């Protein structure tokens, strides 16, 4: 949980810009290259739930 008082919004990663695109365009795709798991982008800013 995160609490930020007295702010209208807080942006992490792509933040507010993510509201203007489809999820399929924004998703950080998981790739497997040369024996390592990588990401095609970092739109989540390193924050991932699940």
N, C-alpha and C positions, 0 to 999 in steps of 0.2 A: 504494500500500500504506500501511496505517496500523497502527501498533503501539502499544497501550496496555497496559502491564504492571500487574499486581496489581489489576485491576478485574474485577468479575463481569460487567459489561456497560456499554456506552456507547450513548447514545441520540442519534440525529441525525434531525431532522424529527419525524415521528410516532412513530418509534422502537418501543418495546415495545408500545404500543397498537395498532400496525398488525397484530400477530399475532391480534387478536380480530375482524378484519373481512375480508371478501372482497377480493381484488385489484381487482375491478371497482368497489368502493366507495372504495378508497384511491388509485387511480391519478390522477395529475395530468393531466387531459385537456388536450390542446393545442387552443386555439381561435384562429380568425383573425377579428379584429374591427377594423374601420376601417383596414385595411391593415397591421395589426400582429399578430404572433403573441403570444398571451397564454396563461396557464394558468388553469384554473377553481379551482385550490387550490394550496397549497404544502406538501403532505404529505411530500414528499421533503426538505424543508428546503434546497432549492437544490442538493442533491447528486444527480447523475444520471449513470449509467454508460452505456456503449454504444459 
